[in-house]
Amino acid sequence: MTKPDIWYVAFGPDKSLKSDARATGTVRTTKTFKSEIDAKLFARQIIAKGWSASAGTLNPHQPKQTIAASQVEDWASIGVNAS
């Protein structure tokens, strides 16, 4: 049986960086991962682009964890070796 995805990273362009004056809303995307390390590595890539991200665990995984956009940079740097 395949191990289910238990982590997600929601991401999109930083709200303060509008590339088009006509843009009225923020487009965000979510990607899921099987491990916290994979989610952290992906979040680091998103942050390096200057985009915002948040993360957390998917239901029904316990204990539930949510990482706010204001905390995701610190979370992504813990336990991941810099390349």
ZADO-1210 file (C-alpha; in nm, 4 decimals, padded with zeros to 6 digits):
<atoms>
<atom x="00.0000" y="00.0000" z="00.0000" code="MET" pos="1"/>
<atom x="00.1260" y="00.3466" z="-00.0868" code="THR" pos="2"/>
<atom x="00.1967" y="00.5876" z="00.1950" code="LYS" pos="3"/>
<atom x="-00.0576" y="00.8744" z="00.1803" code="PRO" pos="4"/>
<atom x="00.0336" y="01.2405" z="00.1529" code="ASP" pos="5"/>
<atom x="00.0128" y="01.3995" z="00.4972" code="ILE" pos="6"/>
<atom x="00.1668" y="01.7472" z="00.4457" code="TRP" pos="7"/>
<atom x="00.0601" y="02.0376" z="00.2273" code="TYR" pos="8"/>
<atom x="00.2178" y="02.3655" z="00.1205" code="VAL" pos="9"/>
<atom x="-00.0149" y="02.6387" z="-00.0053" code="ALA" pos="10"/>
<atom x="00.1669" y="02.9032" z="-00.2059" code="PHE" pos="11"/>
<atom x="00.1336" y="03.1947" z="-00.4434" code="GLY" pos="12"/>
<atom x="00.2840" y="03.5282" z="-00.5379" code="PRO" pos="13"/>
<atom x="00.3319" y="03.7685" z="-00.2478" code="ASP" pos="14"/>
<atom x="00.0219" y="03.9884" z="-00.2190" code="LYS" pos="15"/>
<atom x="00.2362" y="04.3021" z="-00.2175" code="SER" pos="16"/>
<atom x="00.3960" y="04.2093" z="-00.5520" code="LEU" pos="17"/>
<atom x="00.1334" y="04.2681" z="-00.8203" code="LYS" pos="18"/>
<atom x="00.2746" y="04.1907" z="-01.1635" code="SER" pos="19"/>
<atom x="-00.0303" y="04.3274" z="-01.3437" code="ASP" pos="20"/>
<atom x="-00.2299" y="04.6348" z="-01.2455" code="ALA" pos="21"/>
<atom x="-00.5448" y="04.4541" z="-01.3636" code="ARG" pos="22"/>
<atom x="-00.4940" y="04.1643" z="-01.1223" code="ALA" pos="23"/>
<atom x="-00.7699" y="04.1752" z="-00.8642" code="THR" pos="24"/>
<atom x="-00.7205" y="03.8564" z="-00.6667" code="GLY" pos="25"/>
<atom x="-00.4455" y="03.6344" z="-00.5429" code="THR" pos="26"/>
<atom x="-00.4035" y="03.2943" z="-00.7044" code="VAL" pos="27"/>
<atom x="-00.2822" y="03.0299" z="-00.4619" code="ARG" pos="28"/>
<atom x="-00.1969" y="02.6684" z="-00.5291" code="THR" pos="29"/>
<atom x="-00.1607" y="02.3744" z="-00.2930" code="THR" pos="30"/>
<atom x="00.0809" y="02.0840" z="-00.3302" code="LYS" pos="31"/>
<atom x="00.0821" y="01.7751" z="-00.1066" code="THR" pos="32"/>
<atom x="00.3739" y="01.5675" z="00.0226" code="PHE" pos="33"/>
<atom x="00.4362" y="01.2335" z="00.1919" code="LYS" pos="34"/>
<atom x="00.6908" y="01.3728" z="00.4397" code="SER" pos="35"/>
<atom x="00.7571" y="01.6900" z="00.6335" code="GLU" pos="36"/>
<atom x="01.1106" y="01.7106" z="00.4896" code="ILE" pos="37"/>
<atom x="00.9757" y="01.7120" z="00.1316" code="ASP" pos="38"/>
<atom x="00.7265" y="01.9842" z="00.2264" code="ALA" pos="39"/>
<atom x="01.0027" y="02.1922" z="00.3871" code="LYS" pos="40"/>
<atom x="01.2305" y="02.1598" z="00.0829" code="LEU" pos="41"/>
<atom x="00.9491" y="02.2717" z="-00.1465" code="PHE" pos="42"/>
<atom x="00.8552" y="02.5609" z="00.0847" code="ALA" pos="43"/>
<atom x="01.2168" y="02.6815" z="00.0774" code="ARG" pos="44"/>
<atom x="01.2036" y="02.6915" z="-00.3045" code="GLN" pos="45"/>
<atom x="00.8816" y="02.8933" z="-00.2952" code="ILE" pos="46"/>
<atom x="01.0226" y="03.1395" z="-00.0408" code="ILE" pos="47"/>
<atom x="01.3382" y="03.1789" z="-00.2525" code="ALA" pos="48"/>
<atom x="01.1131" y="03.2956" z="-00.5393" code="LYS" pos="49"/>
<atom x="00.9800" y="03.5703" z="-00.3133" code="GLY" pos="50"/>
<atom x="00.6368" y="03.4111" z="-00.2897" code="TRP" pos="51"/>
<atom x="00.4354" y="03.3532" z="00.0256" code="SER" pos="52"/>
<atom x="00.3539" y="03.0087" z="00.1626" code="ALA" pos="53"/>
<atom x="00.1793" y="02.8369" z="00.4492" code="SER" pos="54"/>
<atom x="00.1862" y="02.4687" z="00.5398" code="ALA" pos="55"/>
<atom x="00.0357" y="02.2018" z="00.7577" code="GLY" pos="56"/>
<atom x="-00.0862" y="01.8456" z="00.7902" code="THR" pos="57"/>
<atom x="-00.3836" y="01.7045" z="00.6046" code="LEU" pos="58"/>
<atom x="-00.6813" y="01.5491" z="00.7827" code="ASN" pos="59"/>
<atom x="-00.7053" y="01.2956" z="00.9387" code="PRO" pos="60"/>
<atom x="-00.3336" y="01.3054" z="01.0347" code="HIS" pos="61"/>
<atom x="-00.2827" y="01.3679" z="01.4062" code="GLN" pos="62"/>
<atom x="-00.1535" y="01.5746" z="01.5687" code="PRO" pos="63"/>
<atom x="-00.2797" y="01.8487" z="01.3401" code="LYS" pos="64"/>
<atom x="-00.0128" y="02.1067" z="01.2582" code="GLN" pos="65"/>
<atom x="-00.0513" y="02.4393" z="01.0818" code="THR" pos="66"/>
<atom x="00.2318" y="02.6718" z="00.9900" code="ILE" pos="67"/>
<atom x="00.1275" y="03.0303" z="00.9181" code="ALA" pos="68"/>
<atom x="00.2876" y="03.2317" z="00.6387" code="ALA" pos="69"/>
<atom x="00.4650" y="03.4404" z="00.9028" code="SER" pos="70"/>
<atom x="00.6279" y="03.1247" z="01.0472" code="GLN" pos="71"/>
<atom x="00.6928" y="02.9125" z="00.7375" code="VAL" pos="72"/>
<atom x="01.0445" y="03.0451" z="00.6718" code="GLU" pos="73"/>
<atom x="01.1634" y="02.9426" z="01.0204" code="ASP" pos="74"/>
<atom x="00.9803" y="02.6078" z="00.9980" code="TRP" pos="75"/>
<atom x="01.1313" y="02.5282" z="00.6562" code="ALA" pos="76"/>
<atom x="01.4858" y="02.5916" z="00.7777" code="SER" pos="77"/>
<atom x="01.4696" y="02.3570" z="01.0797" code="ILE" pos="78"/>
<atom x="01.5918" y="02.0040" z="01.0166" code="GLY" pos="79"/>
<atom x="01.6815" y="02.0592" z="00.6515" code="VAL" pos="80"/>
<atom x="02.0447" y="02.0763" z="00.5451" code="ASN" pos="81"/>
<atom x="02.1252" y="02.3781" z="00.3296" code="ALA" pos="82"/>
<atom x="02.2435" y="02.2890" z="-00.0197" code="SER" pos="83"/>
</atoms>
